[in-house]
Amino acid sequence: MPGATAIGLTYNDGVILAAEKRISYGNFVVNKNTKKIFPVTDHVAAACAGMVADMQVLVRQVTALAKIRKLETRREVAPNSIAKLMSVIMFERRYFPLLTQVIVGGIDSKPQVYTLDPLGSLLPDIYAAVGTGAEMALGVLDADYKEGMTEDEAKNLAIKAIKSSIQRDSASGDGIDLLSISNSGILQNSMNAT
């Protein structure tokens, strides 16, 4: 599976998703400017590590199904529903799996983060990391995460965690994408990893 690092963490008013931009396959760097974070609805997004093409297919399918569900119910689709839908789709494809690890983050009545593996296992958490650089990122998150952080504190922690994985994981690098989800919606930005 291609290397990557993606993280998600909750803060007092929302969720931060972060990922580095490099796609590598073995020792070969395929691309240095790839988006690995995808908005799904107005208050839910997903980040991936692994095959980005598989993630793009999954997000396109889940986004379409979420729009249909919103039209049927006349309500926003909750983050746990989006995560469960992804889980079901990934499990249905278990014999020809989507080779991607996913972090789903969103805000309903409170911020929520879920981790999915390629077979659709669904694990809720307050923060998570996936990919080949996950061990380094989780070391930073375990040490510095605290509940009730502000958005700026959460962004700084996310950047610190991704930078730590970039320093030690050769499959991760070339910049950082950030996505912030709050009651006011989704905000995306990018930065260099230096």
C-alpha positions, 0 to 999 in steps of 0.5 A: 500500500502506498505510504502517507500520513493523515490525522483527525482530531476534535477540539471544543467547537469542531474537527481538524483533518490534516494530511501531507501531500506526497504519494509514493509507491515503494521508493518512487515518489509518484506525486508531490501535490495531492489532496488527501482530504475530501469534503463529503457534506457541509459538516463532514469530511474525510482524510485518507492514507493509501490508494487515493484513487480508491478514496476518490471513488469512495468519497464520490459514492458517499457524497452522492448517497448523502445528498440523496439522504438529505433530500429524503429526510430534509436534514443534514446527514450526521457524521456517524451516518457518513462513517457507517455508510463508508464502513458498509461500502468498504465491507461489501467490497472486502473481497476486492477491497478499497486499499485506503485507510480513512478518517471521517470527521464532522460535527453534529451536536458535538465534534466526532472522529472515526477511523476505518480500515480497508475492510470497513472496521469503524472505530470512534475516537477523539483523535486518530492517525492513519498511514505509514507515518501514523506512529510518529503522528500518534506519539505527538498527539498522545503527548500533547492532545487535551480536551477543550482545545481552541481551533488554533491550538488544534491546528498547531497540534495537527501541523506538529503531528504531520511534521513529525511524521514527515521527518521520520517517514520517507513516504510522507512529505511535500507540504500539509493540507488542513481542513477545519470543520465547525458550525460555520462550515468547512475551511481548507488551506495548505502550507509548506512543511518547512 
